[in-house]
Amino acid sequence: MTTELLSALAAFALVSSITPGPNNLMLMASGANFGFRRTIPHMLGVGIGFTVMIVLVGVGLVQVFERVPYAYEALTVASVLYLSWLAWKIAHAGAPSGADPDARPITFLQAAAFQWVNPKAWTMSVGAVTLYAPGHTLWAVGLVALVFGVINLPSVSLWTVLGQQVRRLLTSPARLTAFNWSMAALLLASLWPVLRPYFT
């Protein structure tokens, strides 16, 4: 891969990783509700889980959807349902002080598994492999995954830090409730690009 192409890949990874999406909105909400330290497993799950996803997509999983289009439709339905459930959980999250003793941040494995029902993650991984590893060689796919792995984790961490800073403003239950419901609404809104073809 040439230096120019590598720079383009890094720019693509940065822009797609740092812009709003389900992962980043959930990390921001977790940072606000649980703080940075307790959100670290969630961040690692996103970064490592997405890197693994790129490798598996690159070595041929995307061909499954080309041969069995209904599999992609089933994934879309599962994604919408799961994200709707997560939005409900965010909307009803407890206060940072621990008003809800059952509230827990998302675990590493949950965050890693979430990538497989995250529409933005699918778009990013398929786009990255198609544009920057067209031959689908293991070396090219591995390089794409490595670049995303290096850039993705710091990018998503910024959203957790942002949520942690916002936490200082959420000193009243009313403000916390408004923030959580706003994050839940934005998470649902992030589904629109996936749902739009079904309404047009």
C-alpha positions as CSV (number, residue, x, y, z in Angstrom):
1,M,0.0,0.0,0.0
2,T,1.4,3.4,-1.0
3,T,1.9,6.2,1.4
4,E,-0.9,8.2,-0.3
5,L,-3.3,5.3,0.0
6,L,-2.3,4.7,3.6
7,S,-3.0,8.4,4.4
8,A,-6.4,8.1,2.7
9,L,-7.2,5.0,4.8
10,A,-6.1,6.8,8.0
11,A,-8.3,9.8,7.1
12,F,-11.3,7.5,6.4
13,A,-10.7,5.6,9.6
14,L,-10.6,8.9,11.6
15,V,-13.7,10.5,10.1
16,S,-15.8,7.3,10.3
17,S,-14.6,6.5,13.8
18,I,-15.0,9.9,15.4
19,T,-18.3,11.0,13.9
20,P,-21.6,10.3,15.8
21,G,-23.0,6.8,15.6
22,P,-24.4,4.2,17.9
23,N,-21.0,3.3,19.5
24,N,-20.0,6.9,20.2
25,L,-23.5,8.0,21.5
26,M,-23.5,4.9,23.9
27,L,-20.0,5.7,25.1
28,M,-20.9,9.3,25.7
29,A,-23.9,8.2,27.7
30,S,-21.8,5.6,29.6
31,G,-19.2,8.2,30.4
32,A,-21.8,10.5,31.8
33,N,-23.5,7.8,33.8
34,F,-20.6,5.7,35.0
35,G,-17.5,7.7,34.5
36,F,-14.3,7.0,32.3
37,R,-12.8,4.2,34.4
38,R,-15.9,2.0,34.5
39,T,-16.4,2.6,30.7
40,I,-13.0,1.3,29.8
41,P,-14.2,-2.3,29.1
42,H,-16.9,-0.8,26.8
43,M,-14.3,1.2,24.9
44,L,-12.0,-1.8,24.5
45,G,-14.9,-3.9,23.3
46,V,-15.7,-1.4,20.6
47,G,-12.1,-1.0,19.5
48,I,-11.1,-4.6,19.5
49,G,-14.5,-6.0,18.4
50,F,-14.6,-3.7,15.4
51,T,-11.0,-4.6,14.4
52,V,-11.9,-8.3,14.5
53,M,-15.0,-7.5,12.5
54,I,-13.0,-5.9,9.7
55,V,-10.8,-9.0,9.5
56,L,-13.7,-11.4,9.3
57,V,-15.6,-9.2,6.8
58,G,-12.5,-8.9,4.7
59,V,-11.7,-12.7,4.5
60,G,-15.1,-13.4,3.1
61,L,-18.1,-12.9,5.4
62,V,-19.4,-10.1,3.1
63,Q,-19.8,-12.8,0.4
64,V,-22.4,-14.6,2.6
65,F,-24.7,-11.5,2.3
66,E,-24.2,-11.4,-1.5
67,R,-25.3,-15.0,-1.8
68,V,-28.0,-15.0,0.9
69,P,-29.6,-11.5,0.8
70,Y,-32.2,-12.4,3.4
71,A,-29.4,-12.9,5.9
72,Y,-28.7,-9.1,5.6
73,E,-32.4,-8.3,6.0
74,A,-32.5,-10.4,9.2
75,L,-29.4,-8.6,10.5
76,T,-31.1,-5.3,9.8
77,V,-34.2,-6.3,11.8
78,A,-32.1,-7.6,14.7
79,S,-30.0,-4.4,14.7
80,V,-33.1,-2.2,14.9
81,L,-34.6,-4.2,17.7
82,Y,-31.4,-4.4,19.7
83,L,-30.6,-0.7,19.3
84,S,-34.2,0.2,20.4
85,W,-33.7,-1.9,23.5
86,L,-30.4,-0.1,24.2
87,A,-32.0,3.3,23.7
88,W,-34.6,2.3,26.3
89,K,-31.9,1.3,28.8
90,I,-30.0,4.6,28.2
91,A,-33.2,6.6,28.7
92,H,-33.8,4.9,32.0
93,A,-30.3,4.8,33.3
94,G,-29.7,5.7,37.0
95,A,-28.0,8.7,38.4
96,P,-24.2,8.8,38.5
97,S,-24.4,8.7,42.3
98,G,-25.9,5.2,42.1
99,A,-29.6,5.8,42.5
100,D,-30.1,2.6,40.4
101,P,-28.0,-0.1,42.1
102,D,-28.7,-2.5,39.2
103,A,-27.3,-0.2,36.6
104,R,-24.1,-1.5,35.0
105,P,-22.0,-0.3,32.1
106,I,-21.8,-2.4,29.0
107,T,-19.1,-5.1,29.3
108,F,-16.2,-5.8,27.0
109,L,-17.9,-8.9,25.4
110,Q,-21.3,-7.1,25.1
111,A,-19.6,-4.1,23.3
112,A,-17.6,-6.5,21.0
113,A,-20.7,-8.5,20.1
114,F,-22.7,-5.2,19.5
115,Q,-20.5,-4.5,16.5
116,W,-22.3,-7.2,14.6
117,V,-25.7,-5.5,15.0
118,N,-24.4,-2.0,14.6
119,P,-25.4,-0.7,11.1
120,K,-22.6,1.9,11.1
121,A,-20.0,-0.7,11.9
122,W,-21.1,-2.8,9.0
123,T,-21.0,0.2,6.6
124,M,-17.5,1.2,7.9
125,S,-16.1,-2.4,7.7
126,V,-17.5,-3.2,4.2
127,G,-16.5,0.2,2.9
128,A,-13.0,0.0,4.3
129,V,-12.4,-3.5,2.9
130,T,-13.9,-2.6,-0.5
131,L,-11.9,0.6,-0.9
132,Y,-8.6,-0.2,0.7
133,A,-8.3,-4.0,0.4
134,P,-10.0,-4.8,-2.9
135,G,-8.0,-8.0,-3.5
136,H,-9.1,-9.2,0.0
137,T,-5.6,-10.6,0.6
138,L,-4.9,-11.3,4.2
139,W,-2.0,-8.8,4.3
140,A,-4.2,-6.0,2.9
141,V,-7.2,-6.8,5.2
142,G,-4.8,-7.0,8.2
143,L,-3.4,-3.6,7.4
144,V,-6.8,-2.1,7.1
145,A,-7.8,-3.6,10.5
146,L,-4.6,-2.4,12.1
147,V,-5.1,1.2,10.9
148,F,-8.6,1.2,12.2
149,G,-7.6,-0.4,15.5
150,V,-4.9,2.3,16.1
151,I,-7.3,5.1,15.2
152,N,-10.7,3.8,16.4
153,L,-9.9,3.4,20.1
154,P,-8.6,6.9,20.8
155,S,-11.5,8.3,18.7
156,V,-14.2,6.5,20.7
157,S,-12.5,7.3,23.9
158,L,-13.0,11.0,23.3
159,W,-16.7,10.5,23.4
160,T,-16.4,8.8,26.8
161,V,-14.3,11.8,28.0
162,L,-17.0,14.2,26.6
163,G,-19.7,12.2,28.5
164,Q,-17.6,12.4,31.7
165,Q,-17.3,16.2,31.3
166,V,-21.0,16.5,30.7
167,R,-21.5,14.5,33.9
168,R,-20.5,17.6,35.9
169,L,-23.5,19.4,34.5
170,L,-25.8,16.5,35.4
171,T,-26.1,17.4,39.1
172,S,-29.8,17.3,39.2
173,P,-32.1,14.3,38.4
174,A,-34.0,16.5,35.9
175,R,-30.9,17.3,33.9
176,L,-29.7,13.7,34.0
177,T,-33.1,12.5,32.8
178,A,-33.1,15.1,30.0
179,F,-29.6,14.0,28.9
180,N,-30.4,10.3,28.9
181,W,-33.6,10.7,26.9
182,S,-31.7,13.0,24.5
183,M,-29.0,10.3,24.0
184,A,-31.7,7.6,23.6
185,A,-33.4,9.8,20.9
186,L,-30.2,10.4,19.1
187,L,-29.4,6.7,19.1
188,L,-32.8,5.9,17.6
189,A,-32.2,8.7,15.0
190,S,-28.9,7.1,14.0
191,L,-31.0,4.2,12.6
192,W,-32.6,6.4,10.0
193,P,-30.1,5.7,7.2
194,V,-30.8,2.0,7.7
195,L,-34.6,2.4,7.8
196,R,-34.9,5.1,5.1
197,P,-35.0,2.7,2.1
198,Y,-38.1,1.0,3.7
199,F,-40.0,4.3,3.8
200,T,-39.1,5.8,0.4
